[in-house]
Amino acid sequence: MLRSHGEEPPNTPEQGVRWTSDQVLALAPDDASRKAGNKLGASGPWSGAGSSGSGAVWGLCKGSGNKPYRTVVDTTGPAYKCSCPSRKFPCKHALGLLLLWAAEEDAAPVAGTPDWAAEWLEGRKRATDKEQRDAGAGQPAKTSDPEAARRRAERRAARITAGAAELEQRLTDLLRGGLAAAEQRGYGLWEETAARMVDAQAPGLARRVRELGAIVGSGPGWPVRLLEECALIHLLDEAWLGLEKLPDPLAATVRTRVGLTAPAEGPPVRDDWLILAQYDSSDGKITTRRIWLHGRGSARTALLLSFGVAGRSPQQALPVGLMIDAELTPYAGAGQLRADLGEQFGAPVPIGSPPPGGPTAAALDAYGKALRDDPWLDAWPVTLSDVIPSPGASPGRGTQAGQGWQLADSDGDSALPIAPGALSRPGLWKLVALSGGGPVTVFGECGHQGFTPLAAWAARSDEAAGAAETIPLI
């Protein structure tokens, strides 16, 4: 295990800190849960609410039946348990309980833990302790016959190679016939091609092919965008077909891009991780949750990914705007930021200051260097300091002149356009209100479509003390 500070951290209070309502609502899996949780954030429907000195909160919420729902939250995870039938994590009752705990200090006073809550908390602690013991003892995971696993991997690689060769032929036919013909053939062409990539066990290639189908006829300039994406798929195909010639980190990235999964195997890094942003995206079948972290000592940015299927929201959630002392295990690959969250040491505490940032030119430079390691990268996490949101940016894709926004350096040297997808979100107006025409610090994703703001902090004077308030923008 690596410790970014070079020594053991100071002890932090077990109780952590009482969250804000924004931090609680940022955990909601969707807007419906957020609205329903808000309605349960008052003391009216709750009874027997209490909290412990170690980060647990519990309560009984009156529902439509005779028995109230039993809800308990471990804020050091966070983790949730509720007797309601909801398949969402956290459910509206857990959100309401946390809002009650956040807003009213006396609503969930420190008290003895009831048996039903203690049973779940103790079971959770035993499971966590066992995982740590197993990890410390270096117990190997149960695996099948290594020779059989090798043969399976070879067969899958052969199928992907055949699929990549077929996809190359289809791209060649598309370009030979002209991009204009793609609009006439409809989406069925792309769905059928994507199905062939699924058969080849290359889900990454299948996803990119489906994105090609969404580009066709998507507005002015779509042939240019289609050609760009075709070029990236061609590059990925060629990289896979010449995989043995690539450096190991880039080869790992190519495997990931075509859809081969690998476990997180890097050395664990223990640090004080700032929880910067959390948001969900969905392709209609799977919901993907992205959580961005920044190590205060290591200066590393990390991405936690979790997934929900069949109507379930991802279970992993962290309170945006707080900091956790924890271990992260990184994945392999050139330019890869993904990591798995390991053991946490104590409850989340307030962020003392936002991550260090730079001007807009430095953000573009960072994205350019990341593309050198991973040409298929859509965006790169950066922090901008002393920038001012203002209207009138050069129009990006899908925008019209005069409708864009930009983040301009306070000295006026350069600016970044805000990505079109962020222009219609309420977070843009929260950012403008926070700025009030003055400089702010903004964390987000810098990509080929512009900058997507995810969190912001107001400018602070040198004399300012206390925690920096994080404003979620998504």
C-alpha positions as CSV (number, residue, x, y, z in Angstrom):
1,M,0.0,0.0,0.0
2,L,1.2,3.5,-0.9
3,R,0.5,6.5,1.4
4,S,0.7,9.7,-0.6
5,H,1.8,11.8,2.3
6,G,4.6,9.4,3.2
7,E,3.4,8.8,6.7
8,E,0.3,7.8,8.6
9,P,-2.5,10.4,8.6
10,P,-3.7,12.2,11.7
11,N,-6.8,10.8,13.4
12,T,-10.1,12.2,12.2
13,P,-13.3,12.5,14.3
14,E,-15.4,9.4,14.0
15,Q,-18.6,11.3,13.7
16,G,-17.3,13.2,10.7
17,V,-19.4,16.1,9.7
18,R,-23.1,16.8,9.3
19,W,-23.8,17.0,5.6
20,T,-25.6,19.8,3.8
21,S,-28.9,19.2,1.9
22,D,-27.1,19.6,-1.4
23,Q,-24.7,16.9,-0.5
24,V,-27.5,14.6,0.4
25,L,-29.5,15.3,-2.7
26,A,-26.4,14.7,-4.9
27,L,-26.7,11.0,-3.8
28,A,-30.2,10.7,-5.3
29,P,-30.3,8.2,-8.2
30,D,-32.7,10.3,-10.2
31,D,-34.9,13.4,-10.1
32,A,-38.0,11.4,-8.9
33,S,-36.1,10.1,-5.9
34,R,-34.8,13.6,-5.2
35,K,-38.3,15.1,-5.2
36,A,-39.7,12.3,-3.1
37,G,-36.8,12.5,-0.6
38,N,-37.4,16.2,-0.2
39,K,-40.9,15.6,0.9
40,L,-39.7,13.2,3.6
41,G,-37.0,15.6,4.9
42,A,-39.1,17.0,7.7
43,S,-39.8,15.5,11.1
44,G,-43.5,14.8,10.4
45,P,-43.4,11.2,9.0
46,W,-40.4,10.2,11.2
47,S,-40.3,8.6,14.7
48,G,-37.5,7.0,16.7
49,A,-34.9,8.9,14.7
50,G,-31.4,8.9,16.2
51,S,-27.7,8.8,15.4
52,S,-24.5,7.3,16.9
53,G,-21.1,8.7,17.5
54,S,-19.7,6.5,14.7
55,G,-21.6,7.8,11.7
56,A,-24.9,5.8,11.8
57,V,-28.3,7.4,11.4
58,W,-31.7,5.6,11.7
59,G,-35.4,6.2,11.9
60,L,-38.9,4.8,11.4
61,C,-40.8,6.4,8.5
62,K,-44.6,6.2,8.3
63,G,-45.8,4.7,5.0
64,S,-49.0,3.5,3.5
65,G,-49.1,0.3,5.5
66,N,-49.5,-0.4,9.2
67,K,-45.8,-0.9,9.9
68,P,-43.4,2.0,9.4
69,Y,-40.4,1.5,7.2
70,R,-37.1,0.9,9.1
71,T,-34.3,3.0,7.6
72,V,-30.7,3.1,8.6
73,V,-27.7,4.8,7.0
74,D,-24.0,4.3,7.6
75,T,-22.6,7.7,6.6
76,T,-19.0,6.4,6.6
77,G,-19.8,4.4,3.5
78,P,-22.2,5.6,2.8
79,A,-24.4,2.5,2.8
80,Y,-28.2,2.2,3.2
81,K,-30.8,-0.3,4.5
82,C,-34.5,0.2,4.3
83,S,-37.4,-2.2,4.7
84,C,-39.3,-0.6,1.8
85,P,-39.6,-2.5,-1.5
86,S,-37.8,0.2,-3.6
87,R,-35.0,-1.0,-5.9
88,K,-33.3,2.4,-5.9
89,F,-30.1,3.1,-3.8
90,P,-30.5,5.2,-1.8
91,C,-34.3,5.1,-1.7
92,K,-36.5,8.1,-0.9
93,H,-36.7,7.1,2.8
94,A,-32.9,7.1,3.1
95,L,-32.7,10.5,1.4
96,G,-35.4,11.9,3.6
97,L,-33.7,10.6,6.8
98,L,-30.4,12.1,5.7
99,L,-32.1,15.5,4.9
100,L,-33.7,15.4,8.3
101,W,-30.3,14.7,10.0
102,A,-28.7,17.4,7.9
103,A,-31.2,20.1,8.6
104,E,-32.3,19.6,12.2
105,E,-29.6,18.9,14.8
106,D,-32.2,17.7,17.4
107,A,-34.2,15.6,14.9
108,A,-31.8,12.7,15.1
109,P,-30.1,13.0,18.5
110,V,-27.2,10.8,19.7
111,A,-28.8,7.8,21.3
112,G,-28.5,4.0,21.8
113,T,-28.8,2.1,18.6
114,P,-32.1,0.1,18.3
115,D,-31.7,-3.7,17.8
116,W,-33.0,-3.7,14.2
117,A,-30.4,-1.1,13.2
118,A,-27.6,-2.5,15.2
119,E,-28.1,-5.9,13.6
120,W,-27.5,-4.5,10.1
121,L,-24.6,-2.3,11.2
122,E,-22.9,-5.2,12.9
123,G,-23.4,-7.4,9.9
124,R,-21.9,-4.8,7.7
125,K,-18.9,-4.4,10.0
126,R,-18.3,-8.2,10.0
127,A,-18.4,-8.3,6.2
128,T,-16.0,-5.4,6.0
129,D,-13.6,-6.9,8.5
130,K,-13.6,-10.2,6.7
131,E,-12.7,-8.5,3.4
132,Q,-9.8,-6.7,5.0
133,R,-8.6,-9.9,6.6
134,D,-8.7,-11.8,3.4
135,A,-6.9,-9.0,1.6
136,G,-4.3,-8.8,4.3
137,A,-3.7,-12.5,4.2
138,G,-3.4,-12.4,0.4
139,Q,-5.9,-15.1,-0.1
140,P,-6.2,-15.9,-3.8
141,A,-9.6,-15.7,-5.5
142,K,-11.2,-18.9,-6.6
143,T,-10.3,-19.4,-10.3
144,S,-10.9,-22.1,-12.9
145,D,-8.3,-24.1,-14.6
146,P,-5.6,-21.7,-15.9
147,E,-5.2,-23.6,-19.1
148,A,-8.9,-23.6,-19.8
149,A,-9.0,-19.8,-19.0
150,R,-6.1,-19.3,-21.5
151,R,-8.0,-21.2,-24.2
152,R,-11.2,-19.2,-23.6
153,A,-9.2,-15.9,-23.8
154,E,-7.6,-17.1,-27.1
155,R,-11.0,-18.0,-28.6
156,R,-12.5,-14.6,-27.6
157,A,-9.5,-12.7,-29.0
158,A,-9.9,-14.6,-32.3
159,R,-13.6,-13.7,-32.4
160,I,-12.8,-10.0,-31.8
161,T,-10.1,-10.1,-34.5
162,A,-12.7,-11.5,-37.0
163,G,-15.2,-8.8,-35.9
164,A,-12.7,-6.0,-36.3
165,A,-11.7,-7.2,-39.8
166,E,-15.4,-7.4,-40.7
167,L,-16.0,-3.9,-39.3
168,E,-13.1,-2.6,-41.4
169,Q,-14.7,-3.9,-44.5
170,R,-18.0,-2.3,-43.7
171,L,-16.3,1.1,-43.1
172,T,-14.5,0.7,-46.4
173,D,-17.8,0.0,-48.2
174,L,-19.4,3.0,-46.4
175,L,-16.7,5.4,-47.6
176,R,-16.6,3.9,-51.1
177,G,-20.4,4.4,-51.5
178,G,-20.3,8.0,-50.0
179,L,-21.5,9.2,-46.6
180,A,-24.7,10.6,-48.1
181,A,-25.9,7.1,-48.7
182,A,-25.8,6.4,-44.9
183,E,-28.8,8.6,-44.4
184,Q,-30.8,6.7,-46.9
185,R,-30.1,3.3,-45.4
186,G,-31.5,4.2,-42.0
187,Y,-30.5,3.1,-38.5
188,G,-31.0,-0.6,-39.3
189,L,-27.6,-0.7,-41.0
190,W,-25.9,0.3,-37.8
191,E,-27.9,-1.9,-35.4
192,E,-27.2,-4.9,-37.6
193,T,-23.4,-4.1,-37.6
194,A,-23.5,-3.5,-33.8
195,A,-25.1,-6.9,-33.4
196,R,-22.3,-8.5,-35.3
197,M,-19.8,-6.9,-32.9
198,V,-21.8,-8.2,-30.0
199,D,-21.5,-11.7,-31.6
200,A,-17.8,-11.1,-31.8
201,Q,-17.7,-10.4,-28.1
202,A,-16.5,-6.8,-28.6
203,P,-19.1,-4.7,-26.8
204,G,-16.8,-1.6,-27.0
205,L,-16.9,-1.7,-30.8
206,A,-20.6,-2.4,-30.7
207,R,-21.2,0.8,-28.6
208,R,-19.2,2.9,-31.0
209,V,-21.1,1.5,-34.0
210,R,-24.4,2.4,-32.4
211,E,-23.1,6.0,-31.8
212,L,-22.4,6.2,-35.6
213,G,-26.1,5.5,-36.2
214,A,-27.1,8.4,-33.9
215,I,-24.9,10.8,-35.8
216,V,-26.5,10.3,-39.2
217,G,-29.0,13.1,-39.9
218,S,-28.4,14.6,-36.5
219,G,-28.2,18.2,-37.7
220,P,-26.0,20.5,-39.8
221,G,-22.5,19.1,-40.3
222,W,-23.4,15.5,-39.5
223,P,-21.2,14.0,-42.4
224,V,-18.1,15.7,-40.9
225,R,-18.9,14.2,-37.4
226,L,-19.6,10.8,-39.0
227,L,-16.3,10.9,-40.8
228,E,-14.5,11.8,-37.5
229,E,-16.1,8.9,-35.7
230,C,-15.4,6.5,-38.5
231,A,-11.7,7.5,-38.4
232,L,-11.6,6.8,-34.6
233,I,-13.2,3.3,-35.1
234,H,-10.7,2.6,-37.9
235,L,-7.9,3.6,-35.6
236,L,-9.2,1.2,-32.9
237,D,-9.6,-1.6,-35.3
238,E,-6.0,-1.2,-36.6
239,A,-4.7,-0.9,-33.0
240,W,-6.4,-4.2,-32.1
241,L,-5.2,-6.0,-35.2
242,G,-1.6,-4.8,-34.4
243,L,-1.9,-5.2,-30.7
244,E,1.4,-7.1,-30.2
245,K,3.3,-4.2,-31.6
246,L,2.0,-1.6,-29.1
247,P,3.6,-0.6,-25.8
248,D,2.0,-2.4,-22.8
249,P,0.1,0.6,-21.4
250,L,-1.4,1.5,-24.8
251,A,-2.2,-2.2,-25.5
252,A,-4.1,-2.3,-22.1
253,T,-6.1,0.8,-23.2
254,V,-7.0,-0.8,-26.6
255,R,-8.2,-4.0,-24.8
256,T,-10.4,-1.8,-22.6
257,R,-11.8,0.2,-25.6
258,V,-12.9,-2.9,-27.5
259,G,-14.6,-4.2,-24.4
260,L,-12.2,-6.6,-22.6
261,T,-12.5,-6.1,-18.9
262,A,-9.6,-6.5,-16.4
263,P,-9.5,-6.2,-12.6
264,A,-7.9,-3.2,-10.8
265,E,-4.4,-4.5,-10.1
266,G,-2.3,-1.5,-9.4
267,P,-0.7,-0.8,-6.0
268,P,-3.4,0.7,-3.6
269,V,-2.9,4.4,-3.0
270,R,-4.1,5.8,0.4
271,D,-4.8,9.5,0.4
272,D,-7.3,12.1,1.5
273,W,-9.6,12.1,-1.5
274,L,-11.8,15.1,-2.4
275,I,-15.2,14.0,-3.7
276,L,-15.7,16.4,-6.6
277,A,-18.6,15.2,-8.6
278,Q,-21.1,12.4,-9.1
279,Y,-23.5,11.9,-12.0
280,D,-25.4,9.2,-13.9
281,S,-25.8,8.4,-17.6
282,S,-27.9,5.7,-19.3
283,D,-28.0,4.0,-22.6
284,G,-31.5,2.6,-21.9
285,K,-30.3,-0.7,-20.5
286,I,-27.5,0.1,-18.1
287,T,-27.1,3.1,-15.9
288,T,-23.5,4.2,-15.4
289,R,-22.5,6.3,-12.3
290,R,-19.3,8.4,-12.5
291,I,-17.7,9.7,-9.3
292,W,-14.6,12.0,-9.6
293,L,-12.1,12.1,-6.8
294,H,-8.9,14.1,-6.3
295,G,-6.1,13.1,-4.0
296,R,-4.9,16.0,-1.8
297,G,-1.5,14.6,-1.3
298,S,-0.9,12.6,-4.5
299,A,-2.4,15.2,-6.8
300,R,-4.0,12.3,-8.6
301,T,-7.5,12.4,-10.1
302,A,-9.4,9.2,-10.1
303,L,-12.7,8.0,-11.5
304,L,-15.0,5.5,-9.8
305,L,-17.4,3.7,-12.1
306,S,-20.4,1.6,-11.0
307,F,-23.4,0.2,-12.9
308,G,-27.0,-0.5,-12.4
309,V,-29.1,-2.9,-14.6
310,A,-32.7,-3.9,-15.0
311,G,-34.1,-0.7,-13.4
312,R,-31.7,-0.6,-10.5
313,S,-29.6,2.4,-9.8
314,P,-25.9,1.9,-9.0
315,Q,-25.3,1.3,-5.3
316,Q,-22.0,3.2,-4.9
317,A,-22.5,6.8,-3.9
318,L,-20.4,9.3,-2.1
319,P,-21.2,12.8,-0.6
320,V,-20.0,15.4,-3.0
321,G,-18.1,18.2,-1.3
322,L,-16.6,16.1,1.4
323,M,-13.2,14.3,1.8
324,I,-12.5,10.7,2.6
325,D,-9.3,9.1,3.9
326,A,-9.3,5.9,1.8
327,E,-7.4,3.5,-0.4
328,L,-7.9,3.4,-4.2
329,T,-6.7,0.7,-6.5
330,P,-6.0,1.9,-10.1
331,Y,-6.7,0.0,-13.3
332,A,-4.0,-0.5,-15.9
333,G,-3.9,1.3,-19.3
334,A,-2.4,4.4,-20.9
335,G,-4.0,7.5,-19.5
336,Q,-6.5,5.5,-17.5
337,L,-8.0,7.2,-14.4
338,R,-10.4,4.5,-13.3
339,A,-9.9,3.0,-9.9
340,D,-11.7,0.9,-7.3
341,L,-12.6,2.2,-3.9
342,G,-11.0,0.1,-1.1
343,E,-11.0,0.5,2.7
344,Q,-12.1,3.9,4.2
345,F,-10.5,5.2,7.4
346,G,-13.1,7.2,9.3
347,A,-16.1,9.3,8.3
348,P,-16.1,11.9,5.5
349,V,-14.9,15.4,6.6
350,P,-15.2,18.8,5.0
351,I,-13.0,19.9,2.1
352,G,-10.6,22.5,3.3
353,S,-10.0,23.9,-0.2
354,P,-10.7,23.0,-3.8
355,P,-8.1,21.1,-5.9
356,P,-5.4,23.3,-7.4
357,G,-6.3,24.6,-10.9
358,G,-4.9,26.6,-13.8
359,P,-5.9,28.7,-16.8
360,T,-8.0,27.5,-19.7
361,A,-4.9,27.1,-21.9
362,A,-3.5,24.6,-19.3
363,A,-6.7,22.6,-19.5
364,L,-6.5,22.3,-23.3
365,D,-2.8,21.2,-22.9
366,A,-3.8,18.5,-20.4
367,Y,-6.5,17.2,-22.7
368,G,-4.1,17.1,-25.6
369,K,-1.5,15.2,-23.7
370,A,-4.1,12.7,-22.5
371,L,-5.2,12.1,-26.1
372,R,-1.6,11.2,-26.9
373,D,-2.0,8.2,-24.5
374,D,-5.6,7.4,-25.4
375,P,-6.8,8.8,-28.8
376,W,-10.4,7.6,-28.1
377,L,-10.8,9.8,-25.0
378,D,-13.9,12.0,-25.0
379,A,-12.9,14.3,-22.2
380,W,-10.3,14.8,-19.5
381,P,-10.9,16.1,-15.9
382,V,-9.4,19.5,-15.1
383,T,-9.8,22.3,-12.6
384,L,-10.0,25.9,-13.8
385,S,-9.0,28.7,-11.4
386,D,-10.0,32.3,-11.7
387,V,-12.4,32.0,-14.6
388,I,-15.5,34.0,-15.2
389,P,-18.6,32.5,-16.9
390,S,-19.9,34.8,-19.7
391,P,-22.2,34.6,-22.7
392,G,-21.1,35.0,-26.3
393,A,-18.7,32.1,-26.8
394,S,-18.1,30.8,-30.3
395,P,-20.9,28.4,-31.1
396,G,-20.1,24.7,-30.7
397,R,-21.8,21.8,-32.2
398,G,-25.5,22.1,-32.0
399,T,-25.5,25.8,-30.9
400,Q,-26.3,28.9,-32.8
401,A,-24.4,32.2,-32.7
402,G,-25.1,34.2,-29.6
403,Q,-26.4,31.2,-27.7
404,G,-23.1,29.9,-26.3
405,W,-21.4,30.4,-23.0
406,Q,-17.7,30.4,-22.1
407,L,-15.4,30.3,-19.2
408,A,-12.9,33.1,-19.6
409,D,-9.6,33.6,-17.7
410,S,-9.9,36.6,-15.4
411,D,-7.0,38.2,-17.2
412,G,-8.8,37.9,-20.5
413,D,-6.1,35.9,-22.3
414,S,-8.2,32.9,-23.4
415,A,-11.5,31.1,-22.8
416,L,-13.1,27.7,-23.1
417,P,-16.6,27.3,-24.6
418,I,-19.1,25.4,-22.4
419,A,-20.1,22.1,-24.0
420,P,-23.5,22.2,-25.8
421,G,-24.9,19.5,-23.5
422,A,-24.4,21.6,-20.4
423,L,-26.1,24.7,-21.8
424,S,-29.6,23.5,-20.9
425,R,-28.8,22.3,-17.4
426,P,-29.7,24.3,-14.2
427,G,-26.0,24.0,-13.2
428,L,-25.1,26.6,-15.7
429,W,-27.2,29.2,-13.9
430,K,-26.0,28.1,-10.5
431,L,-22.5,28.7,-11.8
432,V,-23.4,32.2,-13.1
433,A,-25.1,33.1,-9.8
434,L,-22.1,31.9,-7.8
435,S,-19.8,34.0,-9.9
436,G,-21.8,37.2,-10.0
437,G,-19.4,38.5,-12.6
438,G,-16.3,37.6,-10.5
439,P,-13.8,34.8,-10.8
440,V,-14.5,31.3,-9.5
441,T,-12.8,27.9,-9.4
442,V,-14.6,25.2,-11.6
443,F,-14.0,21.5,-11.9
444,G,-15.2,19.6,-14.9
445,E,-14.4,17.7,-18.1
446,C,-12.6,19.3,-21.0
447,G,-13.2,17.6,-24.3
448,H,-13.6,18.1,-28.1
449,Q,-17.1,19.6,-27.6
450,G,-16.0,22.1,-24.9
451,F,-16.0,22.2,-21.1
452,T,-18.6,20.5,-19.0
453,P,-18.8,22.1,-15.5
454,L,-19.4,19.6,-12.7
455,A,-18.6,21.5,-9.5
456,A,-17.6,25.1,-8.5
457,W,-16.2,27.1,-5.6
458,A,-16.5,30.8,-4.9
459,A,-13.4,32.9,-4.7
460,R,-12.0,33.2,-1.1
461,S,-9.9,35.9,0.4
462,D,-6.6,35.0,2.1
463,E,-8.2,35.6,5.5
464,A,-11.0,33.2,4.8
465,A,-11.2,30.2,7.2
466,G,-13.2,27.1,7.4
467,A,-14.3,24.6,4.8
468,A,-14.7,25.4,1.1
469,E,-18.3,24.9,0.1
470,T,-18.6,22.8,-3.0
471,I,-21.5,23.7,-5.4
472,P,-22.6,20.7,-7.5
473,L,-23.4,21.7,-11.1
474,I,-24.9,18.4,-12.4
